[in-house]
Amino acid sequence: MSADSHPTLPPVRLHSDAELARDALGAPLFARAVRLARWAGPDTRVGVGGELATAQLPEAAAVLGLDTDDADSPGYASQAWRVAVDTGLVDVTEPEEDGADGAEGDEERFGTAAPGEDLALVTGGAPGDVLDLWLAALDTVLADAAVPDLDDLVDALDAGGEIDFDRLDWNPGREADFLDGVLANLYLLTVTEGGAADEPVPLPVLAASMVVPDDMGEPTDAVLEQVSDAMMRLDDQFRQLEPIGLVEFRPVDEELMAEADGTPEPEHASTGRGEDGEDGRPVADDEDVSRYGMVRLTPLGLYGIRARMLEAGVDAPAVGELAEKGADALLDAVSFYSENAAQAEIEQWLAGREQPAAAAELLAAARGDDEGGPLRRLRCQQALAPAGPEAEPAVRSVLDDPELGGLARVWLAERGVSDVPAPDPEMVFWLTVDTIAAQLAADGETEELPLLMETLTAHHAGFFEQVWRVEHPATAYVLEAMGRLHPDRKAAKEARKAAFKARSRRPA
């Protein structure tokens, strides 16, 4: 899975390992693999690649409780056996080479199989052991899903019965990268605040995310045809991924495919672009968009895709993983989280600590005149918001601190403390700059920011005549933003003049 697409992702809320392990054991394909591993024994025969002998597939299907009259049952049994072998749930001994032990050269040879050592982990291992086995199974299923379907393989046979890979136009690496990219986009849609969350994502949206260029306005007919082709590939692939517990999937409506002679017309379903998808979600036109397929990652799927991303070097944080780290690591990390995600992470960090010590550690970590300082202090203020009276001594201890004194006064005032010393003008101006810098860093130039600017400057006559002198690394940057965003035109003009002065006084 590529680490280049989304180098830093929003934090994901994962279920506990115990819950995820139960989900893994309940995934139909994994459960079948476990059952076949327990069934394997001295009479089990395997081929050269460790595959189950064809003659034993009906028995394996019966062991799995599959309908032996169903033509698909042997294929399901074969797939479950392959997962069992690849995960180490089954150990196979492949057949010996021709001529060994005096065997007849024309005689078909078989190897043997037995339950593997890892099978004991299913019932006797820790949840993490079960999840490791499931991840190995997922690798097998993803590899299978990237292989062309049987009809495509048959169409690509040459006169000699060999597969013509040029005609098939199949590149294993390219197909694997495509599927990884789709799953990465689905993960991003799920974990991004305001995105899909627990809602299913329409297949056209995922297909378009892989096909339609970001800078394209209205997709061309040729691009829409590529989206349709990608949808059909994904329909087949998600059907294969659902049994391992990665996704919940509603396939493309069979009647819809029949109506379109096997390929749904892309213009009927929005790709989530332009007017239809300001939030990246589709809008149905004449037909229910769900007919084009809907997919969502399960909690186990979120865990699995994140694990693959971490292995590829992608920064894919999870809420709660900072609970044992120091306040400096906490504030640095949550500075880039959404407010809700930051709050969830902070709550878990605070849960295992005494309030006085936690408050002191947070305040110490919030100091700094670096570029990230304002946002660290904003998150520190957020972290201290639920603290009770036990934190008051730590907060009072920084009242004279030039960087934290304003924060401390706000915290004490919100709790109705009466003996809080008034801040000097220099601290007021510094806190104003720091607050706006933090908001810009957290959310950018939002619609609410001009009102905040107006509120912070309204109570100070001659604000812009004084603020440009504030010794804060973001003074000029904040004043330039105020010059663009302040709702009062006269104040905005004064802010631009003050920004010029602030730039002039700072060394190049």
N, C-alpha and C positions, 0 to 999 in steps of 0.2 A: 504494500500500500504506500503510495507516494507521500513523502513528507513535504512536498512543495506546494500542494494545493491549498492547504489551510495550516500554515506553520504554527498558529496559536488559536485554539478553539475555546469557546465558552465552557465553563465547568459543567459537568454532567452530574445529575443526582442518581447514584446507583443504589440498587437494593443490596442488602447484606449478602456476604458470600454464602451464608446458609440458605437464604431464599433463592439465590441464583443457582446454587448446586441442586436444589430441589427442582427448579425449572429445567435444568440440564438433564436430570434423570428422567423427567417427564416428557422430554422431547421425543416424539415417535421414532425417529430414525436412530437416535442414540439408544433408546430403550431396546429397539430391535437388535442393535449391535451387541448389547450386553446379553440379551437372551441367546443369541447365536454363540457367543463366547462360552456361555455355560453349557451349551449343547455340544460344542466341539469335543471330540474324543478320538480314540484309536481307530474308529471306523470312518472318520471324516477324511475325505480325499480332496486334495487340492492340486491345481495345475502348476505349470512352470512359474507363473507370476504370483502364486499364492491364492489365485482365484478358486472359488468353490467349483468342484467338478459339476458339469451340466446335469449329470444323472442325479446329483444330490440336491439340486435346487428345489424340486417339489417337496422333498422332506423338510428342507429348511423353511420353505414357505409355510408348511403345515405347523412347524414348531412356532412360527411367528403368529399363528392364528389367521393367516391369509387364506382367501378363497382359492383353493388349488385349481379350480376351473377357470379362474380369471387369468387371461393371457399375460397380464402385467405382474402377477405375483412373483414369478421367478426373477424378474428384474428387480423388484423391491428386495427380495431376499439376497440377490447378488450385491446390491448396493450396501445393504446392512452388513454383509460379510466383509466387504472391502473396508468399510469404516472400522469394523472390529479389528481387522488386521493392521490397518494404518495407525490405529491408536495404541496398539500393543495389548488390547484386550484378548487377542488370540496370537499365539506363536505358531508359525508354520514352518515345516521342513519341506522344501521343494523337492520334486522328484530328481533322482540321480540321473547323470548324463548317460547317453546310449553306451552300451557295452559294459556298464558297471555291474558287478556281481553276476555276470553271465546271462543277463536278461536278453531276451530276443529283441532285435533292433526294430521290428515292426510293432511291437507291443506298446500300447499306450501306457505311459507311466504316470503315476500319481505320487504326490507327497502326502504328508500327514499334518494334522493340526491338533492343538491342545490349548486349553485356557492359558492365557498369559499371566505373568506375575501381576500386571497392572489391574487385572480383573478384581483382585482383592481390595483395591482402592475404592471401588464403587460402593461397597458397604462398610469397609473398615478405615477408609482414608478420611482426611480432613476435607472440608468443603473446597479448599483450594486445590486439592488433588483431583477432585471430580471435575472442577472447572478446567484444569490443565488437560484432562482427557477430552473434555468437550471441545476445547479450542483445537486440539489435534483433529477431532472429527470435523470441525468446521473447515479446517484447511482442506481436507479431502473433498468435502461437498462443494466448496468454492472452486476447486480445481475441476471437478466434474461439470459444474455449471458453466464454465468457460469453454467447454468442448461443444462443437456444433451438434445439433440434433441428428437423429438417425436419417431423416429424410434428406438433409443436406449432404450427409456422408454418402448416401446412395447415389444422389445426383452427381457427385464428384468422382464416381468410379470411372476409370478409363477402360479401354477394351480388354486389358489384361486382368481386370478385377482389382487393380491397385487404386488407392486414393490419389487423385490428381490435386495436390495442395494448391497449385496455382489457380485451378478452376474453383476450388473451394474458397479461395481468398481468406484463409484462416491463419492468423498469426497468434500462437499461444500467448506470447507475452503481451501483445496488443489487447487480446480479449480479456486477459486477467487484469490488465491496467484499467480497461473500460469498466469492468465490474467493480473493481476497487474504487474507482472514481464515483460511480453511482452510489455505492454504499457510504462513501465519505460525504457526499452531498446530502444523502438521506439523514446521516448522523447530524450534520450541521443544521439542517432544517429542524431537527428534533430538539437539539440542545439550545439553539439560539432563542433568546427571550423574545416573545412575540411571534415565533415561528410555529412549526407544526405541533410541538410538544407531544401530547398523547394522541393527537388527531392523525388519521391516515393521510398520506400524501398521494395525490392523483398521479398515475403513471405518466401522463403527458408532461407534467412538471419535471419529473426526474429525467425523462428522455430529453426534454428541451435543455435542461441544465448541462447536458453532455454534448449537445449538438449545436444549439443556437449561440453564436458569438455574443459576448457581453455587449459589444457596441452596435449590435444590429437592432434596428428599430422594428419594422414589420418584417417577419420572416418571409423569405421567398418561397415559391412553390417547391423548389428543389430542396430547400432546408426542411420544409414541412414534411416532405416525403422521407427525408432522413429521420425526422422525429418519429414518423410512423414505423419505420423499420426498427428503430431503437426500441420503441414501445413493444414490438412483438418479440424482440430478443429478451427484453426484461420480463415480459410475461412468462416466457419459458423458464428463465433463470430463477425468478421468484417462486415459481411452482416447485423448483428443486430445493430452494433454500428454506421454505416454510417447514418441512418435516424435521429439520435440525433445530428448530426453535428460534431461528434468527429473526424472522419476520412473521407478521400476520398479513395475509395477502388475499385480496379479492381479485381474481383473474379478470382479464378482458372478457366481456360478455360474448359467449359463443355465437349467439344470434347476430350480434353486431359484426363479428368477423364474417359470418356467412353472408350478411347483407352486403358487405363490401368486398365479397369474393376473396376473403382471406386476409384483407388488409384494411383496417379502419381508416376512414377518411380523416386526415388530421384537422381539417377546418372545422369539424364539429366539436372538437374539444380544445379548450384554451390551453396554451402552453405556459400560462402564467406570466406572459410578457405584456408590456404596454398597459392599455386601459383595463384589461382583464385582470391584471395581477400586480397592483401597486405593492402588495405585501408578499409577492411571490407565489400566491395561491391562485388557482384557476377559477374561472367563473363559467358555469354551464350556459350554453346557448339554448339550442332547441332540444337537446337531450341531456339526460342526467350524466354528469361527468364521471360518476362512479362506474358507469358501464365500460369505461376505458381502463379500468383497473385501479385499485387503491392498495397502498402498502404502508405499513408502519413497522418500525423496529420494536421488538419486544424489549422488556428490561434486560433479558439475557442477550438480546441482539446488541443493545447499547454497550453492554459489558464486552461483548466479543469484538465489535468494531473498534472500540477504544483500545482494547488490548493489541489489536493489529496495528493501530496507529502508533501506539507507544513503541512497539517493536520497530516501526519504520522511522522513528525519530521525531514524530509529530508531538507537539506540546498539547496534550489533551487532558487537562486537569479534571479532577473529580471532587465534588464537595465533600469535605471532611478529611482530605488527605493532609491538610495543614494543621490538624488538631494537636499534633505532638511537636510542631516546630515553634520557633521563637516568634515574638511579636513582629520583629523586623521582616521575617519571611512572610508572615501573614499579611501585613500592610502592603508590602511590595506586590504580592500576588493579587490581592483583592482590589488593588487600585485599578486593575484592568477588567474587573468583573462588572456585570450589571449590578444595580443597587440591590435587587432581590437576591442574586447569587452571592454577593458580598455579605449580605445580612445572614444568609444561611451558613456560610463558612465561618463568620465571626461567632455566631451562636454556638457552633460546635467547638470552636477554640476556647470560648469562655466557659463552657460546661464543665471542664475538668480542672478549673483553676480557682483559687481564692481571689475574691474581688480586689482587695488592696494591692496584692502583688501583680495581678493582671493589669490593673489600671496603671501602675507605675511602669510596667514593662511596655505597655502600649504608648504611653506618653514619651518615653525615652526613644522608642522606635519612630515616633512621628517627627522628630527633629530633623533638620537638614535644609540647606539652601540649594540643593540640587533641583533639577527640573521636576522630579517626581514628588518633591516635598509637599506642595499644596494638596495633592490628591491623597497622600498618606495621611495628612492631618484631617482631611475630610472623612476618610474611612476610620480614623481614630475616634473622631467625634461620633461617628455612627456606632462604633463599638462601645463607647462609653455611655451612650444614650440609655440603655437599660440598667446601668449600674446603680446600686443603692447607696445609702449613706456610708457604707463601709469604704467606698472609693474616695470619699471627700478628702481625707488627709493627703492622698497622692495628688489629687487635683489641685488642692491649695498650695502644694509645694512648688508648683510651676507658675504661680500668679505673676512673678516678676520675670519670668522667662520671656524674652522678646518674641519668640516664635510660638510659644504655647500659652502665653498669658491671656490673650484674647479668647482662645478656645476654653480655657479654664473658667473665665468670667461668664461666658455663655452657659456653660454647664451648671455653674452654681446659681446663676440667675434663674434658670429654668426650674430649679428646685426650691425657689423662694428664699434662698439664703440672703439675709439682710445685711450682713457686714462685709459685703464684697467691695473692695476698693475700686473707685472709678478708674478706668484706663486713661492714660495720657493720650493726647491727640496723635502722637506718633504711632502708638500701638493701634489706635482706631484705624488710621489710614493703612497701616501694614496689614491688619486683619481684613480690611476691605479688598485689598489687592490679592491677598492669599485666597480669600473665599471665591472671588471671581475666577482666578486662575484655576482653582480646583474644579469649579463647575465646567469651565471650558475643557479641561482635561478629561473630565468624566463623561460629559454628554455632548460636547461641541457647542455650536451656536444654536441652542434650542429656542423655541418661541417664548419660553418663560424667562430666559436670561435678561432681556431688556427690562422687564419689570423688576428683577432683582437689582440690576444696575441702578435703576431709578430710585428704588427704595433705599439702597445703601448710600446714595449720594445726596438725597433730598434733605437730610438733616444737617448738612455741613455747608455753611456759606463759604464760598471761595474754595470749594473742594479741589477743583482742578489746578488752582494756583499753588496748592501745597502738595498734592499727592505725587507729582512727578519727582519730588525729592526723596520719596520713600526708598530706603535701602532694601529692596526686594528684587531678586533676579528677574521676576516676571512683570515688573512695573510697566515698562514700555509696551510689552506684549498685551497686557490687560488694557492699557489706555488706548492702544490701537483698536482693540476689539470694541471698546466703549465708543470710539469714534465711528464705528460702523453700525453699532446696534442700539445705542442709547435712543430712546423714543423721543426725547426732546432735541430738536435740531440745534438749538443754541448750545446745549450741553455737549452734544456730539462734536460740534466744532471746537469747543474748548478742550475736549478730550484729545482731539487730533493734535492741537497745539501742544498740549501737555506731553503727549507721546513723543513729539519731535524733541522737546526739551530733555525728556528722559533718555532718549537715544543719544543726544548730544553729550550728555554728562558721563555716559558710560564709556569706558575705554574700548577701542575697536578690537 
